[in-house]
Amino acid sequence: MTNKEIVEKLRDNAELAWASYGYFHYFLEQQSKSHFLVMQDRQGNEIRDADNKSKIQEIYITDILNTNYKNHRVVEFVQLDKEQKEITISKLDGDFSPLQAKQFLDRYDLLIHQTNTESSFSAALFYDTHKDGFVVWFRETECGF
């Protein structure tokens, strides 16, 4: 293996490890829950409409890793009596540049994402379209005995 191949393999593994911490469940759960992303301006202020309601958009898989959406609130809308309430679920925490997030998700298909369980287990199963193979990535979040 050449030095270039070693560096590329290291980079690929580092990106996989980094991406495995993505909050992909917000994207995957959109089909069954009403998760949305609250939009912000460049200064980090939430954008509101004329009725003072948050401007929201659907969560795309690239948004999860994209640093442009870091600290954007993820909200869910629930019906309480006759009123619809906005509940903050979390904030996105992506660390990839927009191009890096796009290139990563062009190469790897996310097949399964297991969010943190009570025992702190979490994992992601990716399919590498360049190498025609599967990659499973386990991550440690916290360990309490």
N, CA, C and O atoms as a DFTB+ gen file, in Angstrom:
580 C
 N C O
     1  1       0.852      -1.174       0.000
     2  2       0.000       0.000       0.000
     3  2       0.903       1.243       0.000
     4  3       1.848       1.342       0.782
     5  1       0.589       2.177      -0.886
     6  2       1.389       3.395      -0.988
     7  2       1.006       4.372       0.122
     8  3      -0.032       4.230       0.768
     9  1       1.864       5.360       0.324
    10  2       1.564       6.392       1.328
    11  2       0.251       7.101       1.010
    12  3      -0.527       7.410       1.913
    13  1       0.007       7.357      -0.269
    14  2      -1.232       8.031      -0.677
    15  2      -2.448       7.179      -0.318
    16  3      -3.447       7.702       0.175
    17  1      -2.370       5.885      -0.561
    18  2      -3.481       4.984      -0.233
    19  2      -3.722       4.918       1.273
    20  3      -4.865       4.853       1.724
    21  1      -2.644       4.936       2.039
    22  2      -2.764       4.915       3.506
    23  2      -3.458       6.180       3.993
    24  3      -4.347       6.121       4.843
    25  1      -3.045       7.326       3.450
    26  2      -3.646       8.608       3.844
    27  2      -5.126       8.638       3.456
    28  3      -5.958       9.094       4.241
    29  1      -5.461       8.160       2.263
    30  2      -6.866       8.130       1.826
    31  2      -7.704       7.222       2.722
    32  3      -8.839       7.556       3.062
    33  1      -7.145       6.078       3.103
    34  2      -7.867       5.152       3.978
    35  2      -8.076       5.772       5.362
    36  3      -9.147       5.643       5.956
    37  1      -7.045       6.444       5.864
    38  2      -7.156       7.142       7.155
    39  2      -8.229       8.219       7.090
    40  3      -9.050       8.344       7.999
    41  1      -8.220       8.998       6.008
    42  2      -9.222      10.060       5.834
    43  2     -10.632       9.479       5.774
    44  3     -11.551       9.988       6.415
    45  1     -10.791       8.416       5.003
    46  2     -12.109       7.782       4.886
    47  2     -12.613       7.300       6.241
    48  3     -13.772       7.519       6.592
    49  1     -11.739       6.644       6.999
    50  2     -12.139       6.143       8.319
    51  2     -12.424       7.275       9.294
    52  3     -13.336       7.179      10.115
    53  1     -11.645       8.350       9.203
    54  2     -11.887       9.504      10.079
    55  2     -13.241      10.135       9.761
    56  3     -13.983      10.504      10.671
    57  1     -13.565      10.261       8.473
    58  2     -14.865      10.827       8.095
    59  2     -16.013       9.930       8.532
    60  3     -17.050      10.425       8.975
    61  1     -15.841       8.619       8.414
    62  2     -16.879       7.689       8.865
    63  2     -17.104       7.816      10.367
    64  3     -18.243       7.844      10.834
    65  1     -16.013       7.893      11.115
    66  2     -16.135       8.042      12.573
    67  2     -16.838       9.352      12.905
    68  3     -17.726       9.390      13.756
    69  1     -16.441      10.406      12.241
    70  2     -17.012      11.732      12.459
    71  2     -18.498      11.738      12.107
    72  3     -19.323      12.243      12.869
    73  1     -18.829      11.175      10.948
    74  2     -20.221      11.165      10.483
    75  2     -21.114      10.299      11.358
    76  3     -22.315      10.549      11.450
    77  1     -20.552       9.296      11.994
    78  2     -21.380       8.392      12.806
    79  2     -22.015       9.111      13.990
    80  3     -22.965       8.602      14.586
    81  1     -21.503      10.280      14.334
    82  2     -22.091      11.069      15.420
    83  2     -23.223      11.978      14.934
    84  3     -23.812      12.714      15.726
    85  1     -23.526      11.926      13.643
    86  2     -24.604      12.745      13.091
    87  2     -25.958      12.350      13.659
    88  3     -26.189      11.186      13.988
    89  1     -26.839      13.313      13.770
    90  2     -28.184      13.088      14.313
    91  2     -29.133      12.642      13.200
    92  3     -30.161      13.272      12.953
    93  1     -28.768      11.545      12.536
    94  2     -29.524      11.072      11.374
    95  2     -30.952      10.688      11.712
    96  3     -31.811      10.686      10.830
    97  1     -31.223      10.365      12.960
    98  2     -32.587       9.957      13.320
    99  2     -33.596      11.078      13.076
   100  3     -34.769      10.802      12.827
   101  1     -33.160      12.337      13.145
   102  2     -34.100      13.427      12.854
   103  2     -34.533      13.385      11.394
   104  3     -35.685      13.678      11.076
   105  1     -33.621      13.025      10.517
   106  2     -33.974      12.869       9.104
   107  2     -34.826      11.615       8.902
   108  3     -35.848      11.659       8.218
   109  1     -34.408      10.511       9.492
   110  2     -35.099       9.235       9.287
   111  2     -36.485       9.213       9.916
   112  3     -37.391       8.571       9.384
   113  1     -36.668       9.906      11.048
   114  2     -37.957       9.901      11.742
   115  2     -38.971      10.861      11.126
   116  3     -40.140      10.858      11.513
   117  1     -38.535      11.677      10.175
   118  2     -39.451      12.640       9.553
   119  2     -40.665      11.974       8.935
   120  3     -41.745      12.563       8.882
   121  1     -40.489      10.743       8.468
   122  2     -41.595      10.063       7.820
   123  2     -42.720       9.767       8.814
   124  3     -43.892       9.761       8.437
   125  1     -42.371       9.524      10.078
   126  2     -43.401       9.186      11.063
   127  2     -43.689      10.323      12.043
   128  3     -44.730      10.327      12.700
   129  1     -42.784      11.275      12.143
   130  2     -42.971      12.405      13.055
   131  2     -42.809      13.693      12.264
   132  3     -42.287      13.685      11.149
   133  1     -43.245      14.769      12.828
   134  2     -43.159      16.045      12.116
   135  2     -41.957      16.853      12.610
   136  3     -42.119      17.888      13.256
   137  1     -40.752      16.371      12.302
   138  2     -39.534      17.091      12.662
   139  2     -39.181      18.088      11.561
   140  3     -39.216      17.770      10.373
   141  1     -38.843      19.290      11.985
   142  2     -38.463      20.332      11.042
   143  2     -37.259      21.088      11.584
   144  3     -36.944      21.016      12.772
   145  1     -36.605      21.801      10.706
   146  2     -35.450      22.611      11.044
   147  2     -35.890      24.068      11.091
   148  3     -36.528      24.549      10.156
   149  1     -35.555      24.780      12.173
   150  2     -35.872      26.207      12.289
   151  2     -34.726      26.982      11.641
   152  3     -33.568      26.828      12.028
   153  1     -35.053      27.802      10.667
   154  2     -34.044      28.516       9.894
   155  2     -33.504      29.729      10.650
   156  3     -34.206      30.364      11.437
   157  1     -32.222      30.028      10.383
   158  2     -31.544      31.164      11.002
   159  2     -30.887      32.007       9.918
   160  3     -30.596      31.530       8.821
   161  1     -30.661      33.288      10.259
   162  2     -29.891      34.133       9.352
   163  2     -28.400      33.904       9.626
   164  3     -28.043      33.071      10.459
   165  1     -27.543      34.634       8.933
   166  2     -26.085      34.440       9.074
   167  2     -25.570      34.786      10.469
   168  3     -24.523      34.293      10.888
   169  1     -26.309      35.634      11.187
   170  2     -25.897      36.009      12.543
   171  2     -26.383      35.006      13.588
   172  3     -26.059      35.139      14.768
   173  1     -27.148      34.017      13.171
   174  2     -27.638      33.007      14.105
   175  2     -28.990      33.333      14.710
   176  3     -29.449      32.635      15.615
   177  1     -29.637      34.388      14.223
   178  2     -30.975      34.740      14.707
   179  2     -32.022      33.948      13.932
   180  3     -31.928      33.803      12.713
   181  1     -33.006      33.446      14.641
   182  2     -34.059      32.684      13.981
   183  2     -34.896      33.595      13.092
   184  3     -35.231      34.717      13.471
   185  1     -35.223      33.104      11.924
   186  2     -36.030      33.853      10.963
   187  2     -37.503      33.607      11.281
   188  3     -37.930      32.468      11.472
   189  1     -38.269      34.695      11.335
   190  2     -39.700      34.596      11.663
   191  2     -40.515      35.252      10.556
   192  3     -40.038      36.140       9.850
   193  1     -41.753      34.794      10.423
   194  2     -42.643      35.376       9.418
   195  2     -43.415      36.547      10.028
   196  3     -43.156      36.940      11.165
   197  1     -44.357      37.100       9.275
   198  2     -45.134      38.260       9.723
   199  2     -45.960      37.959      10.967
   200  3     -46.261      38.868      11.741
   201  1     -46.329      36.697      11.171
   202  2     -47.100      36.297      12.360
   203  2     -46.203      35.884      13.520
   204  3     -46.675      35.326      14.511
   205  1     -44.897      36.162      13.390
   206  2     -43.898      35.834      14.406
   207  2     -43.735      34.320      14.609
   208  3     -43.321      33.876      15.680
   209  1     -44.056      33.547      13.594
   210  2     -43.842      32.100      13.647
   211  2     -42.484      31.782      13.036
   212  3     -42.051      32.437      12.088
   213  1     -41.822      30.778      13.584
   214  2     -40.512      30.370      13.079
   215  2     -40.606      29.905      11.635
   216  3     -41.537      29.196      11.253
   217  1     -39.609      30.325      10.824
   218  2     -39.531      29.817       9.457
   219  2     -38.890      28.434       9.549
   220  3     -37.798      28.278      10.094
   221  1     -39.581      27.444       9.013
   222  2     -39.089      26.075       9.114
   223  2     -38.895      25.476       7.732
   224  3     -39.443      25.954       6.739
   225  1     -38.099      24.415       7.696
   226  2     -37.946      23.647       6.463
   227  2     -37.791      22.181       6.825
   228  3     -37.444      21.828       7.953
   229  1     -38.053      21.352       5.857
   230  2     -37.849      19.917       6.004
   231  2     -36.360      19.663       6.260
   232  3     -35.512      20.415       5.779
   233  1     -36.043      18.625       7.004
   234  2     -34.647      18.276       7.270
   235  2     -34.170      17.331       6.175
   236  3     -34.754      16.269       5.956
   237  1     -33.100      17.730       5.493
   238  2     -32.487      16.885       4.471
   239  2     -31.287      16.180       5.087
   240  3     -30.693      16.679       6.043
   241  1     -30.935      15.037       4.547
   242  2     -29.857      14.253       5.146
   243  2     -28.535      15.026       5.157
   244  3     -27.743      14.864       6.086
   245  1     -28.281      15.857       4.153
   246  2     -27.043      16.636       4.136
   247  2     -27.024      17.703       5.226
   248  3     -25.949      18.109       5.667
   249  1     -28.196      18.165       5.670
   250  2     -28.268      19.174       6.737
   251  2     -27.698      18.644       8.047
   252  3     -27.148      19.407       8.840
   253  1     -27.827      17.342       8.275
   254  2     -27.407      16.728       9.533
   255  2     -25.921      16.946       9.778
   256  3     -25.516      17.236      10.904
   257  1     -25.102      16.810       8.735
   258  2     -23.647      16.929       8.877
   259  2     -23.133      18.332       8.582
   260  3     -22.008      18.661       8.958
   261  1     -23.921      19.156       7.927
   262  2     -23.501      20.454       7.418
   263  2     -23.317      21.479       8.538
   264  3     -24.236      21.745       9.314
   265  1     -22.111      22.048       8.606
   266  2     -21.806      23.042       9.641
   267  2     -22.656      24.307       9.498
   268  3     -22.821      25.045      10.469
   269  1     -23.204      24.572       8.291
   270  2     -24.080      25.733       8.112
   271  2     -25.347      25.634       8.956
   272  3     -25.971      26.652       9.256
   273  1     -25.729      24.426       9.341
   274  2     -26.946      24.230      10.138
   275  2     -26.638      23.906      11.600
   276  3     -27.536      23.548      12.362
   277  1     -25.381      24.032      11.985
   278  2     -24.999      23.789      13.377
   279  2     -25.768      24.754      14.280
   280  3     -25.858      25.947      13.991
   281  1     -26.309      24.239      15.353
   282  2     -27.092      24.984      16.351
   283  2     -28.478      25.412      15.868
   284  3     -29.163      26.158      16.567
   285  1     -28.903      24.958      14.694
   286  2     -30.289      25.183      14.272
   287  2     -31.175      24.242      15.080
   288  3     -30.863      23.062      15.240
   289  1     -32.280      24.776      15.583
   290  2     -33.194      23.950      16.378
   291  2     -33.948      22.956      15.501
   292  3     -34.356      23.262      14.381
   293  1     -34.116      21.761      16.047
   294  2     -34.993      20.756      15.448
   295  2     -36.266      20.782      16.273
   296  3     -36.229      20.618      17.493
   297  1     -37.391      20.990      15.605
   298  2     -38.663      21.100      16.321
   299  2     -39.642      20.043      15.814
   300  3     -39.526      19.523      14.704
   301  1     -40.598      19.755      16.672
   302  2     -41.694      18.859      16.326
   303  2     -42.978      19.602      16.640
   304  3     -43.055      20.325      17.633
   305  1     -43.975      19.430      15.807
   306  2     -45.270      20.063      16.037
   307  2     -46.244      19.016      16.548
   308  3     -46.422      17.959      15.943
   309  1     -46.871      19.330      17.673
   310  2     -47.861      18.419      18.259
   311  2     -49.169      19.175      18.444
   312  3     -49.179      20.379      18.702
   313  1     -50.250      18.460      18.309
   314  2     -51.576      19.050      18.458
   315  2     -52.009      18.945      19.916
   316  3     -52.136      17.843      20.448
   317  1     -52.233      20.078      20.557
   318  2     -52.743      20.131      21.925
   319  2     -54.082      20.847      21.889
   320  3     -54.152      22.046      21.617
   321  1     -55.129      20.108      22.162
   322  2     -56.491      20.630      22.041
   323  2     -56.690      21.181      20.633
   324  3     -56.588      20.443      19.654
   325  1     -56.972      22.471      20.533
   326  2     -57.203      23.074      19.214
   327  2     -55.972      23.806      18.696
   328  3     -56.005      24.406      17.622
   329  1     -54.899      23.754      19.454
   330  2     -53.710      24.520      19.111
   331  2     -52.547      23.594      18.764
   332  3     -52.373      22.534      19.365
   333  1     -51.764      24.019      17.786
   334  2     -50.568      23.269      17.430
   335  2     -49.369      23.910      18.129
   336  3     -49.133      25.111      17.998
   337  1     -48.614      23.099      18.874
   338  2     -47.472      23.600      19.640
   339  2     -46.167      23.167      18.993
   340  3     -46.051      22.062      18.464
   341  1     -45.191      24.060      19.049
   342  2     -43.845      23.786      18.556
   343  2     -43.000      23.361      19.752
   344  3     -42.874      24.106      20.724
   345  1     -42.424      22.167      19.680
   346  2     -41.589      21.661      20.770
   347  2     -40.172      21.481      20.244
   348  3     -39.961      20.820      19.228
   349  1     -39.197      22.074      20.941
   350  2     -37.803      21.911      20.553
   351  2     -37.324      20.532      20.983
   352  3     -37.421      20.169      22.155
   353  1     -36.809      19.769      20.031
   354  2     -36.304      18.428      20.283
   355  2     -34.817      18.485      20.607
   356  3     -34.362      17.857      21.563
   357  1     -34.065      19.231      19.818
   358  2     -32.615      19.299      19.970
   359  2     -32.083      20.379      19.036
   360  3     -32.847      21.160      18.469
   361  1     -30.771      20.409      18.886
   362  2     -30.120      21.273      17.904
   363  2     -29.177      20.413      17.082
   364  3     -28.600      19.450      17.586
   365  1     -29.023      20.769      15.807
   366  2     -28.082      20.037      14.966
   367  2     -26.661      20.397      15.360
   368  3     -26.408      21.478      15.892
   369  1     -25.736      19.483      15.094
   370  2     -24.358      19.670      15.536
   371  2     -23.368      19.196      14.474
   372  3     -22.345      18.599      14.809
   373  1     -23.658      19.453      13.204
   374  2     -22.786      18.996      12.127
   375  2     -21.467      19.743      12.086
   376  3     -21.387      20.915      12.454
   377  1     -20.434      19.046      11.632
   378  2     -19.098      19.634      11.551
   379  2     -18.470      19.517      10.166
   380  3     -17.287      19.815      10.004
   381  1     -19.232      19.093       9.173
   382  2     -18.712      18.977       7.815
   383  2     -19.019      20.264       7.059
   384  3     -20.057      20.890       7.271
   385  1     -18.098      20.651       6.172
   386  2     -18.409      21.766       5.279
   387  2     -19.548      21.309       4.359
   388  3     -19.769      20.108       4.208
   389  1     -20.270      22.250       3.745
   390  2     -21.357      21.842       2.847
   391  2     -20.887      20.886       1.744
   392  3     -21.568      19.905       1.444
   393  1     -19.728      21.168       1.139
   394  2     -19.202      20.306       0.080
   395  2     -18.801      18.938       0.636
   396  3     -19.068      17.906       0.019
   397  1     -18.163      18.940       1.797
   398  2     -17.745      17.681       2.418
   399  2     -18.958      16.815       2.760
   400  3     -18.925      15.602       2.550
   401  1     -20.020      17.417       3.282
   402  2     -21.241      16.669       3.610
   403  2     -21.854      16.079       2.343
   404  3     -22.272      14.921       2.335
   405  1     -21.908      16.871       1.273
   406  2     -22.475      16.385       0.009
   407  2     -21.646      15.238      -0.543
   408  3     -22.196      14.211      -0.940
   409  1     -20.318      15.401      -0.573
   410  2     -19.451      14.354      -1.117
   411  2     -19.512      13.084      -0.273
   412  3     -19.507      11.980      -0.817
   413  1     -19.569      13.229       1.036
   414  2     -19.657      12.061       1.914
   415  2     -20.942      11.290       1.625
   416  3     -20.916      10.068       1.480
   417  1     -22.062      11.998       1.542
   418  2     -23.348      11.328       1.345
   419  2     -23.577      10.901      -0.104
   420  3     -24.463      10.091      -0.375
   421  1     -22.787      11.437      -1.038
   422  2     -22.790      10.907      -2.406
   423  2     -22.074       9.558      -2.443
   424  3     -22.441       8.665      -3.207
   425  1     -21.051       9.428      -1.605
   426  2     -20.278       8.179      -1.567
   427  2     -20.944       7.115      -0.699
   428  3     -21.038       5.954      -1.097
   429  1     -21.405       7.508       0.484
   430  2     -21.952       6.546       1.440
   431  2     -23.467       6.700       1.540
   432  3     -23.983       7.801       1.733
   433  1     -24.161       5.589       1.406
   434  2     -25.604       5.562       1.648
   435  2     -25.822       5.136       3.089
   436  3     -25.275       4.124       3.527
   437  1     -26.610       5.892       3.825
   438  2     -26.957       5.512       5.192
   439  2     -28.084       4.488       5.118
   440  3     -29.172       4.789       4.627
   441  1     -27.822       3.286       5.603
   442  2     -28.825       2.227       5.556
   443  2     -29.584       2.111       6.866
   444  3     -30.809       1.993       6.875
   445  1     -28.851       2.144       7.975
   446  2     -29.464       2.023       9.298
   447  2     -28.740       2.960      10.251
   448  3     -27.516       3.085      10.207
   449  1     -29.500       3.609      11.103
   450  2     -28.912       4.434      12.165
   451  2     -29.627       4.092      13.460
   452  3     -30.837       4.281      13.586
   453  1     -28.874       3.592      14.410
   454  2     -29.422       3.283      15.730
   455  2     -29.032       4.412      16.674
   456  3     -27.850       4.612      16.952
   457  1     -30.015       5.146      17.163
   458  2     -29.726       6.223      18.109
   459  2     -29.296       5.621      19.440
   460  3     -29.393       4.411      19.650
   461  1     -28.826       6.472      20.323
   462  2     -28.377       6.003      21.635
   463  2     -29.482       5.226      22.336
   464  3     -30.627       5.673      22.409
   465  1     -29.123       4.071      22.843
   466  2     -30.057       3.291      23.649
   467  2     -29.788       3.606      25.112
   468  3     -28.865       4.357      25.427
   469  1     -30.577       3.044      25.996
   470  2     -30.364       3.280      27.432
   471  2     -29.001       2.784      27.890
   472  3     -28.450       3.297      28.863
   473  1     -28.453       1.791      27.198
   474  2     -27.129       1.271      27.561
   475  2     -26.010       2.010      26.828
   476  3     -24.853       1.595      26.891
   477  1     -26.343       3.099      26.134
   478  2     -25.406       3.955      25.398
   479  2     -24.864       3.326      24.126
   480  3     -23.836       3.765      23.610
   481  1     -25.531       2.315      23.619
   482  2     -25.133       1.726      22.341
   483  2     -25.692       2.577      21.210
   484  3     -26.846       3.004      21.255
   485  1     -24.883       2.815      20.213
   486  2     -25.360       3.465      18.998
   487  2     -24.477       3.021      17.842
   488  3     -23.309       2.685      18.037
   489  1     -25.031       3.021      16.658
   490  2     -24.282       2.549      15.496
   491  2     -24.902       3.096      14.220
   492  3     -26.038       3.571      14.206
   493  1     -24.130       3.015      13.159
   494  2     -24.612       3.401      11.837
   495  2     -24.099       2.378      10.832
   496  3     -22.958       1.927      10.923
   497  1     -24.934       2.021       9.890
   498  2     -24.542       1.122       8.810
   499  2     -24.591       1.917       7.515
   500  3     -25.641       2.406       7.099
   501  1     -23.423       2.032       6.891
   502  2     -23.294       2.749       5.627
   503  2     -22.983       1.755       4.513
   504  3     -22.427       0.684       4.757
   505  1     -23.345       2.123       3.303
   506  2     -22.947       1.358       2.123
   507  2     -22.016       2.245       1.312
   508  3     -22.392       3.344       0.906
   509  1     -20.785       1.758       1.076
   510  2     -19.785       2.502       0.319
   511  2     -20.008       2.241      -1.171
   512  3     -19.707       1.155      -1.666
   513  1     -20.529       3.226      -1.874
   514  2     -20.846       3.050      -3.294
   515  2     -19.593       2.992      -4.165
   516  3     -19.651       2.488      -5.286
   517  1     -18.456       3.501      -3.669
   518  2     -17.216       3.455      -4.445
   519  2     -16.556       2.085      -4.368
   520  3     -15.921       1.642      -5.325
   521  1     -16.705       1.425      -3.245
   522  2     -16.030       0.134      -3.049
   523  2     -17.002      -1.030      -3.013
   524  3     -16.593      -2.170      -2.790
   525  1     -18.283      -0.762      -3.229
   526  2     -19.309      -1.797      -3.246
   527  2     -19.231      -2.677      -1.997
   528  3     -19.121      -3.900      -2.084
   529  1     -19.289      -2.026      -0.838
   530  2     -19.223      -2.773       0.414
   531  2     -19.940      -2.045       1.532
   532  3     -20.237      -0.855       1.436
   533  1     -20.209      -2.781       2.585
   534  2     -20.900      -2.232       3.748
   535  2     -19.888      -1.842       4.814
   536  3     -18.857      -2.494       4.974
   537  1     -20.193      -0.776       5.540
   538  2     -19.355      -0.327       6.645
   539  2     -20.265      -0.113       7.842
   540  3     -21.212       0.671       7.778
   541  1     -19.978      -0.809       8.930
   542  2     -20.741      -0.585      10.160
   543  2     -19.840       0.190      11.103
   544  3     -18.655      -0.114      11.236
   545  1     -20.410       1.192      11.755
   546  2     -19.627       2.034      12.648
   547  2     -20.326       2.102      13.995
   548  3     -21.457       2.575      14.105
   549  1     -19.629       1.618      15.017
   550  2     -20.146       1.686      16.382
   551  2     -19.515       2.885      17.046
   552  3     -18.362       3.220      16.774
   553  1     -20.257       3.524      17.904
   554  2     -19.668       4.667      18.603
   555  2     -20.004       4.581      20.077
   556  3     -21.039       4.046      20.475
   557  1     -19.122       5.111      20.855
   558  2     -19.323       5.148      22.304
   559  2     -19.811       6.532      22.659
   560  3     -19.259       7.529      22.193
   561  1     -20.823       6.598      23.467
   562  2     -21.306       7.906      23.887
   563  2     -21.008       8.140      25.352
   564  3     -20.453       9.173      25.727
   565  1     -21.369       7.202      26.157
   566  2     -21.097       7.291      27.585
   567  2     -21.223       5.895      28.153
   568  3     -21.941       5.051      27.615
   569  1     -20.551       5.671      29.198
   570  2     -20.599       4.332      29.775
   571  2     -20.753       4.455      31.283
   572  3     -19.908       5.044      31.957
   573  1     -21.805       3.912      31.790
   574  2     -22.015       3.943      33.232
   575  2     -22.306       2.541      33.729
   576  3     -23.219       1.873      33.243
   577  1     -21.547       2.116      34.671
   578  2     -21.740       0.768      35.219
   579  2     -22.367       0.831      36.582
   580  3     -22.606      -0.206      37.200
